[in-house]
Amino acid sequence: MIILASRNAHKLTEVREILQPLVPELDGIDGAPDDIPEPVEDGRTFAENAVMKAQQIALRLGVPAIADDSGLCVDIMGGAPGIFSARWAGRHGDDLANLHLLLNQLDDVKGEDRTARFVCAAALALPDGTVVVEEGEMAGTLRYEPVGEGGFGYDPIFQPDGHDVTTAQLAPEEKNAISHRRKAFEALAPHIQRALEAE
């Protein structure tokens, strides 16, 4: 058994698809005890935050746990919003406010300087304290206006390299095939397999 340390339905769907058939029944923590608090993501990197989340669940429930932390890193902004991507506008999870604030901040920035990348750190934590982290990236450029109805977060303004549409215009399976999350969890998969075999 292995648990994804997240209550985010979008994330659970993506990670389930990525880890099939290795983890045929991946559950999130929605069914876990209510007294498991949301971890305070006060790490300085995506990796620190991912480890924090995975360790909390592995130690609390006594089973292997996986977690990730991810965000958008804009080159001309020195990698911001980075670990603050989900709360860039001040309130956690307000995707629309985050997106519009970022567009306003980049208002005078021209195409060749609008490069960015999505970064994901995926962590596996075992009840014995063992931790493994892998990272993945998806490079691209930022559009001037949102386009597309799919995805979430900054997807409507992110155009992956090699594509002429945003990630919000890609079908879920197309996005998942090239995503930063896929790359991170595919790199983590051999470690997950060893953990499952050892149980």
MDTraj code that builds the backbone (N, CA, C; nanometers):
import mdtraj as md
import numpy as np

residues = "MET ILE ILE LEU ALA SER ARG ASN ALA HIS LYS LEU THR GLU VAL ARG GLU ILE LEU GLN PRO LEU VAL PRO GLU LEU ASP GLY ILE ASP GLY ALA PRO ASP ASP ILE PRO GLU PRO VAL GLU ASP GLY ARG THR PHE ALA GLU ASN ALA VAL MET LYS ALA GLN GLN ILE ALA LEU ARG LEU GLY VAL PRO ALA ILE ALA ASP ASP SER GLY LEU CYS VAL ASP ILE MET GLY GLY ALA PRO GLY ILE PHE SER ALA ARG TRP ALA GLY ARG HIS GLY ASP ASP LEU ALA ASN LEU HIS LEU LEU LEU ASN GLN LEU ASP ASP VAL LYS GLY GLU ASP ARG THR ALA ARG PHE VAL CYS ALA ALA ALA LEU ALA LEU PRO ASP GLY THR VAL VAL VAL GLU GLU GLY GLU MET ALA GLY THR LEU ARG TYR GLU PRO VAL GLY GLU GLY GLY PHE GLY TYR ASP PRO ILE PHE GLN PRO ASP GLY HIS ASP VAL THR THR ALA GLN LEU ALA PRO GLU GLU LYS ASN ALA ILE SER HIS ARG ARG LYS ALA PHE GLU ALA LEU ALA PRO HIS ILE GLN ARG ALA LEU GLU ALA GLU".split()
xyz = np.array([
    [0.0845, -0.1197, 0.0000],
    [0.0000, 0.0000, 0.0000],
    [0.0881, 0.1248, 0.0000],
    [0.0430, 0.2241, -0.0745],
    [0.1133, 0.3524, -0.0781],
    [0.0092, 0.4629, -0.0881],
    [0.0358, 0.5769, -0.0262],
    [-0.0617, 0.6860, -0.0220],
    [-0.0012, 0.8132, -0.0803],
    [-0.0816, 0.8865, -0.1566],
    [-0.0422, 1.0190, -0.2029],
    [-0.0824, 1.1191, -0.0962],
    [0.0137, 1.1906, -0.0449],
    [-0.0113, 1.2856, 0.0641],
    [-0.0720, 1.4143, 0.0096],
    [-0.1950, 1.4036, -0.0375],
    [-0.2635, 1.5197, -0.0940],
    [-0.4139, 1.4988, -0.0894],
    [-0.4864, 1.6088, -0.0747],
    [-0.6325, 1.6074, -0.0867],
    [-0.6752, 1.6726, -0.2184],
    [-0.5777, 1.7066, -0.3035],
    [-0.6036, 1.7738, -0.4302],
    [-0.6490, 1.6717, -0.5349],
    [-0.7746, 1.6812, -0.5768],
    [-0.8320, 1.5840, -0.6700],
    [-0.7625, 1.5869, -0.8057],
    [-0.7257, 1.7084, -0.8548],
    [-0.6541, 1.7199, -0.9827],
    [-0.5226, 1.6433, -0.9766],
    [-0.4502, 1.6642, -0.8681],
    [-0.3188, 1.6021, -0.8519],
    [-0.3319, 1.4502, -0.8416],
    [-0.4299, 1.4024, -0.7648],
    [-0.4498, 1.2590, -0.7491],
    [-0.4788, 1.1934, -0.8834],
    [-0.5624, 1.2554, -0.9644],
    [-0.5948, 1.2015, -1.0964],
    [-0.4701, 1.1914, -1.1828],
    [-0.3883, 1.2981, -1.1845],
    [-0.2672, 1.2995, -1.2666],
    [-0.1679, 1.1929, -1.2204],
    [-0.1453, 1.1841, -1.0906],
    [-0.0461, 1.0901, -1.0395],
    [-0.0932, 0.9462, -1.0584],
    [-0.2221, 0.9212, -1.0430],
    [-0.2761, 0.7868, -1.0695],
    [-0.2461, 0.7458, -1.2141],
    [-0.2691, 0.8368, -1.3064],
    [-0.2472, 0.8062, -1.4482],
    [-0.0989, 0.7804, -1.4740],
    [-0.0128, 0.8591, -1.4134],
    [0.1313, 0.8458, -1.4350],
    [0.1838, 0.7132, -1.3805],
    [0.1361, 0.6722, -1.2638],
    [0.1910, 0.5543, -1.1959],
    [0.1207, 0.4229, -1.2302],
    [0.0201, 0.4271, -1.3192],
    [-0.0411, 0.3024, -1.3660],
    [0.0594, 0.2310, -1.4554],
    [0.0713, 0.0999, -1.4521],
    [0.0034, 0.0048, -1.3639],
    [0.0839, -0.0269, -1.2366],
    [0.1914, 0.0464, -1.2134],
    [0.2778, 0.0191, -1.0981],
    [0.2011, 0.0248, -0.9663],
    [0.1150, 0.1280, -0.9528],
    [0.0335, 0.1431, -0.8316],
    [-0.1129, 0.1439, -0.8753],
    [-0.1730, 0.0253, -0.8900],
    [-0.3085, 0.0186, -0.9464],
    [-0.4151, 0.0845, -0.8602],
    [-0.3929, 0.0931, -0.7288],
    [-0.4933, 0.1535, -0.6405],
    [-0.4269, 0.2596, -0.5527],
    [-0.4030, 0.3749, -0.6098],
    [-0.3419, 0.4845, -0.5355],
    [-0.4510, 0.5702, -0.4722],
    [-0.4424, 0.5885, -0.3413],
    [-0.5385, 0.6712, -0.2697],
    [-0.4711, 0.7984, -0.2207],
    [-0.5514, 0.9048, -0.2084],
    [-0.5058, 1.0265, -0.1438],
    [-0.5386, 1.0176, 0.0047],
    [-0.5303, 1.1303, 0.0736],
    [-0.5549, 1.1272, 0.2184],
    [-0.6962, 1.1725, 0.2540],
    [-0.7867, 1.1764, 0.1553],
    [-0.9252, 1.2113, 0.1872],
    [-0.9875, 1.1135, 0.2853],
    [-0.9495, 0.9862, 0.2734],
    [-1.0054, 0.8856, 0.3624],
    [-0.9261, 0.8666, 0.4900],
    [-0.8192, 0.9450, 0.5064],
    [-0.7348, 0.9341, 0.6257],
    [-0.8028, 1.0020, 0.7440],
    [-0.7530, 0.9767, 0.8649],
    [-0.8138, 1.0412, 0.9826],
    [-0.8193, 1.1933, 0.9696],
    [-0.9289, 1.2506, 1.0199],
    [-0.9492, 1.3950, 1.0083],
    [-0.8482, 1.4772, 1.0880],
    [-0.7826, 1.4123, 1.1847],
    [-0.6911, 1.4893, 1.2683],
    [-0.5514, 1.5049, 1.2068],
    [-0.5348, 1.4580, 1.0814],
    [-0.4084, 1.4823, 1.0123],
    [-0.4136, 1.6247, 0.9578],
    [-0.3313, 1.7131, 1.0099],
    [-0.3380, 1.8524, 0.9659],
    [-0.2734, 1.8727, 0.8287],
    [-0.3135, 1.9774, 0.7616],
    [-0.2444, 2.0158, 0.6389],
    [-0.1039, 2.0613, 0.6765],
    [-0.0004, 2.0079, 0.6110],
    [0.1352, 2.0486, 0.6478],
    [0.1603, 2.1945, 0.6139],
    [0.2383, 2.2606, 0.6974],
    [0.2795, 2.3974, 0.6696],
    [0.3968, 2.3898, 0.5731],
    [0.3752, 2.4363, 0.4504],
    [0.4805, 2.4274, 0.3485],
    [0.5749, 2.5463, 0.3634],
    [0.6662, 2.5348, 0.4592],
    [0.7575, 2.6461, 0.4842],
    [0.9006, 2.6140, 0.4426],
    [0.9157, 2.5143, 0.3546],
    [1.0474, 2.4833, 0.3000],
    [1.0933, 2.5919, 0.2039],
    [1.2218, 2.5913, 0.1748],
    [1.2782, 2.6907, 0.0828],
    [1.2826, 2.6419, -0.0609],
    [1.2538, 2.5134, -0.0803],
    [1.2575, 2.4551, -0.2148],
    [1.1365, 2.3644, -0.2333],
    [1.1105, 2.3302, -0.3601],
    [1.0043, 2.2339, -0.3897],
    [1.0347, 2.1013, -0.3206],
    [1.1617, 2.0600, -0.3232],
    [1.2000, 1.9317, -0.2638],
    [1.1716, 1.9290, -0.1139],
    [1.2065, 2.0359, -0.0436],
    [1.1823, 2.0403, 0.1013],
    [1.0338, 2.0286, 0.1321],
    [0.9521, 2.0974, 0.0560],
    [0.8070, 2.0920, 0.0793],
    [0.7495, 1.9534, 0.0481],
    [0.7969, 1.8910, -0.0595],
    [0.7482, 1.7579, -0.0953],
    [0.7848, 1.6564, 0.0128],
    [0.9086, 1.6627, 0.0613],
    [0.9538, 1.5712, 0.1657],
    [0.8707, 1.5896, 0.2926],
    [0.8460, 1.7147, 0.3288],
    [0.7688, 1.7465, 0.4484],
    [0.6310, 1.6785, 0.4442],
    [0.5645, 1.6887, 0.3300],
    [0.4312, 1.6316, 0.3157],
    [0.4341, 1.4788, 0.3192],
    [0.5283, 1.4202, 0.2455],
    [0.5362, 1.2740, 0.2403],
    [0.5737, 1.2160, 0.3770],
    [0.6706, 1.2771, 0.4449],
    [0.7129, 1.2267, 0.5757],
    [0.6016, 1.2322, 0.6793],
    [0.5248, 1.3401, 0.6765],
    [0.4174, 1.3536, 0.7744],
    [0.3204, 1.2370, 0.7650],
    [0.2830, 1.1994, 0.6423],
    [0.1867, 1.0911, 0.6236],
    [0.2502, 0.9551, 0.6508],
    [0.3742, 0.9342, 0.6045],
    [0.4405, 0.8053, 0.6261],
    [0.4571, 0.7758, 0.7744],
    [0.4963, 0.8771, 0.8498],
    [0.5178, 0.8568, 0.9933],
    [0.3859, 0.8457, 1.0689],
    [0.2856, 0.9207, 1.0260],
    [0.1556, 0.9213, 1.0965],
    [0.0778, 0.7921, 1.0725],
    [0.0808, 0.7425, 0.9445],
    [-0.0006, 0.6260, 0.9095],
    [0.0801, 0.4957, 0.9038],
    [0.2128, 0.5070, 0.9073],
    [0.2958, 0.3864, 0.9060],
    [0.2997, 0.3137, 0.7736],
    [0.2786, 0.3871, 0.6636],
    [0.2851, 0.3281, 0.5292],
    [0.3696, 0.4186, 0.4403],
    [0.4241, 0.3639, 0.3301],
    [0.4968, 0.4509, 0.2365],
    [0.4039, 0.5597, 0.1825],
    [0.4583, 0.6796, 0.1681],
    [0.3786, 0.7912, 0.1176],
    [0.4582, 0.8666, 0.0119],
    [0.3864, 0.9161, -0.0863],
    [0.4477, 1.0001, -0.1884],
    [0.3797, 1.1362, -0.1863],
    [0.4546, 1.2373, -0.2263],
    [0.4001, 1.3731, -0.2316],
    [0.4792, 1.4508, -0.3343],
    [0.4230, 1.5600, -0.3772],
    [0.5004, 1.6474, -0.4647],
    [0.4732, 1.7918, -0.4296],
    [0.5636, 1.8761, -0.4727],
    [0.5422, 2.0200, -0.4672],
    [0.5871, 2.0729, -0.6017],
    [0.5101, 2.1624, -0.6556],
    [0.5418, 2.2100, -0.7896],
    [0.4980, 2.3541, -0.8050],
    [0.5479, 2.4163, -0.9091],
    [0.5115, 2.5546, -0.9343],
    [0.5728, 2.6044, -1.0625],
    [0.5441, 2.7293, -1.0915],
    [0.5912, 2.7952, -1.2124],
    [0.7096, 2.8844, -1.1785],
    [0.8170, 2.8699, -1.2538],
    [0.9372, 2.9512, -1.2343],
    [0.9604, 3.0349, -1.3594],
    [0.9476, 3.1673, -1.3462],
    [0.9637, 3.2592, -1.4590],
    [1.1070, 3.3110, -1.4582],
    [1.1766, 3.2912, -1.5696],
    [1.3196, 3.3217, -1.5742],
    [1.3510, 3.4677, -1.5446],
    [1.2784, 3.5601, -1.6076],
    [1.3093, 3.7021, -1.5902],
    [1.2763, 3.7511, -1.4489],
    [1.1996, 3.6723, -1.3761],
    [1.1649, 3.7068, -1.2381],
    [1.2520, 3.6305, -1.1381],
    [1.3626, 3.5768, -1.1863],
    [1.4541, 3.5065, -1.0974],
    [1.3993, 3.3762, -1.0418],
    [1.3051, 3.3164, -1.1141],
    [1.2462, 3.1902, -1.0701],
    [1.1160, 3.2042, -0.9942],
    [1.0715, 3.3254, -0.9690],
    [0.9416, 3.3475, -0.9045],
    [0.8303, 3.3203, -1.0068],
    [0.7096, 3.2878, -0.9604],
    [0.6668, 3.2732, -0.8218],
    [0.7197, 3.1502, -0.7498],
    [0.7697, 3.0485, -0.8231],
    [0.8357, 2.9350, -0.7600],
    [0.7513, 2.8672, -0.6543],
    [0.8089, 2.8500, -0.5342],
    [0.7368, 2.7796, -0.4274],
    [0.6134, 2.8557, -0.3794],
    [0.5999, 2.9813, -0.4210],
    [0.4830, 3.0611, -0.3822],
    [0.3753, 3.0624, -0.4909],
    [0.3882, 2.9765, -0.5912],
    [0.2978, 2.9777, -0.7070],
    [0.1510, 2.9702, -0.6692],
    [0.1157, 2.8846, -0.5739],
    [-0.0250, 2.8640, -0.5372],
    [-0.0813, 2.9773, -0.4538],
    [0.0057, 3.0631, -0.3998],
    [-0.0424, 3.1751, -0.3172],
    [0.0215, 3.3070, -0.3591],
    [0.0521, 3.3185, -0.4882],
    [0.1210, 3.4361, -0.5392],
    [0.0412, 3.5644, -0.5165],
    [-0.0898, 3.5559, -0.5249],
    [-0.1738, 3.6746, -0.5051],
    [-0.2136, 3.6934, -0.3593],
    [-0.1636, 3.6079, -0.2704],
    [-0.1886, 3.6261, -0.1282],
    [-0.2712, 3.5187, -0.0626],
    [-0.3661, 3.4595, -0.1348],
    [-0.4516, 3.3569, -0.0756],
    [-0.4266, 3.2246, -0.1461],
    [-0.4000, 3.1194, -0.0725],
    [-0.3651, 2.9900, -0.1300],
    [-0.4776, 2.9358, -0.2176],
    [-0.4407, 2.8946, -0.3396],
    [-0.5356, 2.8272, -0.4261],
    [-0.6258, 2.9155, -0.5103],
    [-0.6047, 3.0483, -0.5098],
    [-0.6864, 3.1363, -0.5931],
    [-0.6209, 3.1465, -0.7310],
    [-0.6468, 3.0443, -0.8142],
    [-0.5795, 3.0328, -0.9429],
    [-0.5956, 3.1571, -1.0308],
    [-0.7173, 3.2082, -1.0367],
    [-0.7440, 3.3223, -1.1244],
    [-0.6680, 3.4467, -1.0791],
    [-0.6684, 3.4734, -0.9499],
    [-0.5963, 3.5897, -0.8975],
    [-0.4463, 3.5745, -0.9192],
    [-0.3942, 3.4552, -0.8965],
    [-0.2511, 3.4310, -0.9181],
    [-0.2120, 3.4566, -1.0630],
    [-0.2916, 3.4019, -1.1552],
    [-0.2641, 3.4147, -1.2977],
    [-0.2661, 3.5609, -1.3410],
    [-0.3685, 3.6346, -1.2987],
    [-0.3803, 3.7743, -1.3421],
    [-0.2729, 3.8632, -1.2798],
    [-0.2344, 3.8360, -1.1569],
    [-0.1256, 3.9121, -1.0966],
    [0.0030, 3.8909, -1.1743],
    [0.0314, 3.7661, -1.2086],
    [0.1538, 3.7370, -1.2840],
    [0.1515, 3.8048, -1.4207],
    [0.0380, 3.7996, -1.4897],
    [0.0278, 3.8669, -1.6202],
    [0.0513, 4.0169, -1.6062],
    [-0.0031, 4.0776, -1.5020],
    [0.0178, 4.2212, -1.4798],
    [0.1648, 4.2519, -1.4539],
    [0.2321, 4.1654, -1.3802],
    [0.3734, 4.1868, -1.3503],
    [0.4608, 4.1735, -1.4742],
    [0.4127, 4.0966, -1.5734],
    [0.4893, 4.0740, -1.6956],
    [0.4390, 4.1595, -1.8113],
    [0.3589, 4.2578, -1.7805],
    [0.2917, 4.3372, -1.8838],
    [0.3872, 4.3979, -1.9865],
    [0.5029, 4.4453, -1.9423],
    [0.5981, 4.5098, -2.0326],
    [0.7065, 4.4150, -2.0833],
    [0.6975, 4.2892, -2.0497],
    [0.8002, 4.1928, -2.0888],
    [0.7630, 4.1313, -2.2240],
    [0.8566, 4.1374, -2.3178],
    [0.8305, 4.0896, -2.4543],
    [0.8564, 3.9397, -2.4674],
    [0.8110, 3.8851, -2.5809],
    [0.8098, 3.7420, -2.6042],
    [0.9360, 3.6662, -2.5712],
    [1.0519, 3.7152, -2.6196],
    [1.1760, 3.6399, -2.5993],
    [1.2189, 3.6340, -2.4533],
    [1.1629, 3.7224, -2.3708],
    [1.1957, 3.7233, -2.2282],
    [1.0858, 3.6614, -2.1416],
    [0.9881, 3.5967, -2.2048],
    [0.8767, 3.5390, -2.1294],
    [0.8947, 3.3868, -2.1095],
    [1.0206, 3.3439, -2.1062],
    [1.0463, 3.2011, -2.0857],
    [1.0194, 3.1626, -1.9406],
    [0.9734, 3.0410, -1.9219],
    [0.9390, 2.9915, -1.7880],
    [0.9435, 2.8402, -1.7901],
    [0.9317, 2.7823, -1.6737],
    [0.9260, 2.6369, -1.6658],
    [0.8431, 2.5971, -1.5440],
    [0.7688, 2.4905, -1.5615],
    [0.7039, 2.4271, -1.4483],
    [0.8047, 2.3294, -1.3881],
    [0.8160, 2.3302, -1.2569],
    [0.9077, 2.2416, -1.1862],
    [0.8282, 2.1586, -1.0864],
    [0.8638, 2.0316, -1.0754],
    [0.7996, 1.9432, -0.9785],
    [0.9068, 1.8630, -0.9052],
    [0.8958, 1.8590, -0.7738],
    [0.9766, 1.7685, -0.6923],
    [0.8822, 1.6637, -0.6355],
    [0.9130, 1.5365, -0.6591],
    [0.8321, 1.4258, -0.6082],
    [0.9129, 1.3507, -0.5039],
    [0.8520, 1.3241, -0.3903],
    [0.9214, 1.2591, -0.2787],
    [0.8515, 1.1306, -0.2390],
    [0.9318, 1.0321, -0.2006],
    [0.8841, 0.9085, -0.1407],
    [0.9404, 0.9027, 0.0000],
    [0.8531, 0.8848, 0.0984],
    [0.8969, 0.8709, 0.2374],
    [0.8479, 0.7378, 0.2915],
    [0.9372, 0.6674, 0.3609],
    [0.9026, 0.5390, 0.4223],
    [0.8910, 0.5558, 0.5730],
    [0.8138, 0.4685, 0.6375],
    [0.7965, 0.4798, 0.7834],
    [0.9273, 0.4700, 0.8617],
    [1.0315, 0.4079, 0.8006],
    [1.1595, 0.3961, 0.8712],
    [1.2461, 0.5214, 0.8603],
    [1.1929, 0.6263, 0.7924],
    [1.2663, 0.7518, 0.7801],
    [1.3380, 0.7704, 0.6484],
    [1.3418, 0.6656, 0.5654],
    [1.4048, 0.6762, 0.4330],
    [1.3276, 0.7747, 0.3457],
    [1.4019, 0.8600, 0.2742],
    [1.3396, 0.9581, 0.1846],
    [1.4160, 0.9613, 0.0528],
    [1.3414, 0.9667, -0.0576],
    [1.4004, 0.9819, -0.1910],
    [1.3250, 1.0941, -0.2615],
    [1.3984, 1.1789, -0.3333],
    [1.3360, 1.2894, -0.4069],
    [1.3865, 1.2893, -0.5510],
    [1.2963, 1.3111, -0.6447],
    [1.3315, 1.3275, -0.7860],
    [1.2611, 1.4526, -0.8380],
    [1.3203, 1.5168, -0.9392],
    [1.2614, 1.6391, -0.9947],
    [1.2382, 1.6269, -1.1447],
    [1.1417, 1.7035, -1.1939],
    [1.1127, 1.7106, -1.3366],
    [1.0772, 1.8525, -1.3748],
    [1.1022, 1.8878, -1.5004],
    [1.0710, 2.0221, -1.5503],
    [1.0004, 2.0140, -1.6850],
    [0.9188, 2.1155, -1.7132],
    [0.8584, 2.1345, -1.8445],
    [0.8807, 2.2807, -1.8826],
    [0.9607, 2.3023, -1.9867],
    [0.9967, 2.4384, -2.0275],
    [0.8962, 2.4929, -2.1282],
    [0.8842, 2.6260, -2.1316],
    [0.7943, 2.6890, -2.2263],
    [0.8021, 2.8402, -2.2198],
    [0.6994, 2.9047, -2.2725],
    [0.6890, 3.0512, -2.2691],
    [0.5497, 3.0886, -2.2204],
    [0.5372, 3.2129, -2.1756],
    [0.4099, 3.2598, -2.1219],
    [0.3366, 3.3457, -2.2229],
    [0.2114, 3.3137, -2.2457],
    [0.1244, 3.3920, -2.3332],
    [0.0896, 3.5243, -2.2662],
    [0.0327, 3.6163, -2.3455],
    [-0.0077, 3.7470, -2.2930],
    [-0.1480, 3.7436, -2.2345],
    [-0.2274, 3.6432, -2.2756],
    [-0.3645, 3.6295, -2.2262],
    [-0.3952, 3.4810, -2.2070],
    [-0.4862, 3.4504, -2.1147],
    [-0.5233, 3.3102, -2.0945],
    [-0.5951, 3.2530, -2.2165],
    [-0.5617, 3.1270, -2.2501],
    [-0.6270, 3.0576, -2.3607],
    [-0.6487, 2.9125, -2.3198],
    [-0.7726, 2.8643, -2.3377],
    [-0.8011, 2.7241, -2.3090],
    [-0.8819, 2.7065, -2.1815],
    [-0.9542, 2.5969, -2.1762],
    [-1.0448, 2.5691, -2.0644],
    [-0.9965, 2.4566, -1.9739],
    [-0.8961, 2.3826, -2.0158],
    [-0.8523, 2.2670, -1.9389],
    [-0.7471, 2.3021, -1.8354],
    [-0.7003, 2.1976, -1.7664],
    [-0.5940, 2.2165, -1.6687],
    [-0.6373, 2.3013, -1.5510],
    [-0.5381, 2.3584, -1.4834],
    [-0.5649, 2.4445, -1.3685],
    [-0.4417, 2.5298, -1.3443],
    [-0.4512, 2.6206, -1.2490],
    [-0.3359, 2.7050, -1.2173],
    [-0.2959, 2.7954, -1.3327],
    [-0.1695, 2.7895, -1.3698],
    [-0.1158, 2.8765, -1.4750],
    [-0.1250, 2.8138, -1.6140],
    [-0.1912, 2.6988, -1.6258],
    [-0.1999, 2.6295, -1.7544],
    [-0.2496, 2.7174, -1.8695],
    [-0.3483, 2.8067, -1.8475],
    [-0.3998, 2.8847, -1.9604],
    [-0.3008, 2.9854, -2.0202],
    [-0.1897, 3.0119, -1.9524],
    [-0.0923, 3.1065, -2.0108],
    [0.0422, 3.0405, -2.0416],
    [0.0534, 2.9108, -2.0166],
    [0.1816, 2.8418, -2.0381],
    [0.1793, 2.7627, -2.1678],
    [0.2688, 2.7968, -2.2584],
    [0.2824, 2.7254, -2.3856],
    [0.4106, 2.6430, -2.3823],
    [0.3980, 2.5096, -2.3747],
    [0.5181, 2.4260, -2.3661],
    [0.6021, 2.4348, -2.4929],
    [0.7327, 2.4243, -2.4765],
    [0.8217, 2.4213, -2.5920],
    [0.7791, 2.3096, -2.6865],
    [0.7813, 2.3402, -2.8169],
    [0.7436, 2.2406, -2.9167],
    [0.5952, 2.2341, -2.9453],
    [0.5168, 2.3190, -2.8794],
    [0.3717, 2.3230, -2.9004],
    [0.3290, 2.4642, -2.9375],
    [0.2153, 2.4751, -3.0067],
    [0.1621, 2.6075, -3.0409],
    [0.0328, 2.6366, -2.9662],
    [0.0067, 2.5589, -2.8607],
    [-0.1108, 2.5790, -2.7753],
    [-0.0655, 2.5802, -2.6305],
    [-0.1534, 2.6271, -2.5427],
    [-0.1220, 2.6259, -2.3991],
    [-0.1524, 2.4880, -2.3408],
    [-0.1025, 2.4647, -2.2199],
    [-0.1328, 2.3372, -2.1549],
    [-0.2815, 2.3269, -2.1212],
    [-0.3513, 2.4398, -2.1133],
    [-0.4959, 2.4376, -2.0898],
    [-0.5729, 2.3952, -2.2145],
    [-0.5063, 2.3962, -2.3314],
    [-0.5698, 2.3533, -2.4554],
    [-0.5390, 2.2076, -2.4889],
    [-0.4447, 2.1500, -2.4180],
    [-0.4100, 2.0105, -2.4422],
    [-0.5097, 1.9186, -2.3733],
    [-0.5341, 1.8030, -2.4338],
    [-0.6136, 1.7004, -2.3663],
    [-0.5345, 1.6542, -2.2445],
    [-0.6039, 1.6097, -2.1387],
    [-0.5324, 1.5672, -2.0178],
    [-0.4211, 1.4671, -2.0440],
    [-0.4456, 1.3702, -2.1338],
    [-0.3417, 1.2705, -2.1608],
    [-0.2219, 1.3312, -2.2343],
    [-0.2481, 1.4355, -2.3168],
    [-0.1371, 1.5038, -2.3860],
    [-0.0532, 1.5836, -2.2867],
    [-0.1196, 1.6531, -2.1974],
    [-0.0481, 1.7299, -2.0951],
    [0.0317, 1.6370, -2.0040],
    [-0.0320, 1.5297, -1.9590],
    [0.0343, 1.4376, -1.8680],
    [0.1561, 1.3715, -1.9315],
    [0.1537, 1.3543, -2.0645],
    [0.2648, 1.2882, -2.1332],
    [0.3928, 1.3714, -2.1309],
    [0.3809, 1.5044, -2.1165],
    [0.5000, 1.5909, -2.1231],
    [0.5242, 1.6674, -1.9937],
    [0.4402, 1.6462, -1.8941],
    [0.4414, 1.7335, -1.7772],
    [0.5616, 1.7126, -1.6854],
    [0.5908, 1.8173, -1.6111],
    [0.6933, 1.8145, -1.5071],
    [0.6610, 1.7097, -1.4018],
    [0.5326, 1.6949, -1.3719],
    [0.4910, 1.5961, -1.2716],
    [0.5190, 1.4543, -1.3207],
    [0.4887, 1.4280, -1.4486],
    [0.5186, 1.2954, -1.5046],
    [0.6678, 1.2662, -1.4954],
    [0.7496, 1.3620, -1.5354],
    [0.8947, 1.3385, -1.5352],
    [0.9447, 1.3089, -1.3940],
    [0.8943, 1.3825, -1.2966],
    [0.9389, 1.3622, -1.1580],
    [0.8933, 1.2266, -1.1052],
    [0.7660, 1.1920, -1.1264],
    [0.7155, 1.0657, -1.0730],
    [0.7672, 0.9447, -1.1510],
    [0.7947, 0.9611, -1.2802],
    [0.8551, 0.8492, -1.3537],
    [0.9958, 0.8219, -1.3016],
    [1.0685, 0.9282, -1.2659],
    [1.2019, 0.9097, -1.2078],
    [1.1924, 0.8454, -1.0695],
    [1.0824, 0.8749, -0.9988],
    [1.0622, 0.8192, -0.8646],
    [1.0102, 0.6748, -0.8689],
    [0.9526, 0.6346, -0.9817],
    [0.8847, 0.5050, -0.9922],
    [0.9708, 0.3851, -0.9515],
    [1.0988, 0.3758, -0.9917],
    [1.1778, 0.2595, -0.9488],
    [1.1919, 0.2512, -0.7968],
    [1.2009, 0.3652, -0.7308],
    [1.2100, 0.3677, -0.5845],
    [1.0778, 0.3226, -0.5222],
    [0.9662, 0.3652, -0.5843],
    [0.8343, 0.3223, -0.5362],
    [0.8198, 0.1715, -0.5520],
    [0.8638, 0.1203, -0.6664],
    [0.8537, -0.0240, -0.6896],
    [0.9323, -0.1030, -0.5848],
    [1.0523, -0.0586, -0.5536],
    [1.1314, -0.1278, -0.4520],
    [1.0636, -0.1226, -0.3157],
    [1.0025, -0.0070, -0.2846],
    [0.9322, 0.0061, -0.1552],
    [0.8134, -0.0896, -0.1480],
    [0.7396, -0.1030, -0.2585],
    [0.6236, -0.1929, -0.2611],
    [0.6671, -0.3392, -0.2517],
    [0.7771, -0.3720, -0.3183],
    [0.8271, -0.5102, -0.3138],
    [0.8751, -0.5473, -0.1746],
    [0.9236, -0.4465, -0.1006],
    [0.9790, -0.4726, 0.0325],
    [0.8718, -0.4886, 0.1392],
    [0.7490, -0.4436, 0.1064],
    [0.6425, -0.4488, 0.2081],
    [0.6038, -0.5925, 0.2433],
])
top = md.Topology()
chain = top.add_chain()
for i, resn in enumerate(residues, 1):
    res = top.add_residue(resn, chain, resSeq=i)
    for name in ("N", "CA", "C"):
        top.add_atom(name, md.element.get_by_symbol(name[0]), res)
traj = md.Trajectory(xyz[None], top)
